[in-house]
Amino acid sequence: MKHSYFILHLAVVCLGISGVLGKIISLNEGMLTWYRVFLSAIFLFLISKWFKIAHKINIGEKLAIAKNGLLITASWLLFYASIKYSNISIGVVCYCMASFFTAIFAPIINKTRFKRSEFFLSGLTLCGIALIFHFDTAHQLGIILGIISPAFASLYAIYNERLVKRYNSIVINYYQMIGGTVGLGLLLPYYLYYYPMSSFIPSTQDMIYLVILSLCCTVAVYIAFTEILKRISAFTLNLSLNLEPVYAILIAFLFLNETKELSRSFYLGLSLVMLSVLIQASISTKKE
């Protein structure tokens, strides 16, 4: 169990880096997300061939898995839009709402009881977000997009929790990335009509960042998440993702000089977010 939590938090660090990469890549959020899922699908195909992983599932199962990939693709699209229209701090802090949405959606979808402890821990997270966020209304569009993004992420985690019990993690992620590539690819002509770009081909520097984003921050991370969901709950995973803004904000502050005042309220909010993660990790360790 301790090994699972170590891998989980290492993956969260990589996700923090993905937010920073989303800001520095010059492509708009639509093209950035499409390249991310497209390159991830290629890497997963090569990995499955290298390790000779059999895809012994029928068309219906492939479509069902691919459909879940649309959820994470939508989440990424909105996440990067939030970052592009505001900044890294706002985008990643809003993503902390994933645990709140999971606490609501999971009991409804799985037909189980609502857990007071999950609402309490989500409440701690929300208080932490508010303190870090300072109730900033200067970037309203970025805030709205940032809040919707984790709703799709929480649904993705809940449905993936079921898939991991039946299929190989690489197979799951491969067909989900194909689903995201095809689904977003069909929407891109309409998207680019309203949000045009001067060039659809990434620069050499952007391509290097996209490879890192796809291979390290997507393929490695989401295979890890899929394996971890075999041992811990979707709520615990999403709550641990609340540490992502901590890493992302610190990276942005140290390397990108993003203007983020680390005031007393920041540290207090950060403490509440970390406290919610530590409490949930303690509860889950005892139960599992």
Secondary structure, 3 states (H helix, E strand, C coil): CHHHHHHHHHHHHHHHHHHHHHHHCCCCHHHHHHHHHHHHHHHHHHHHHHCCCCCCCCHHHHHHHHHHHHHHHHHHHHHHHHHHHCCHHHHHHHHHHHHHHHHHHHHHHHCCCCCHHHHHHHHHHHHHHHHHHCCCCCCHHHHHHHHHHHHHHHHHHHHHHHHCCCCCHHHHHHHHHHHHHHHHHHHHHHHHHHCCCCCCCCCHHHHHHHHHHHHHHHHHHHHHHHHHCCCCCHHHHHHHHHHHHHHHHHHHHHHCCCCCCCCHHHHHHHHHHHHHHHHHHHHHHHHC
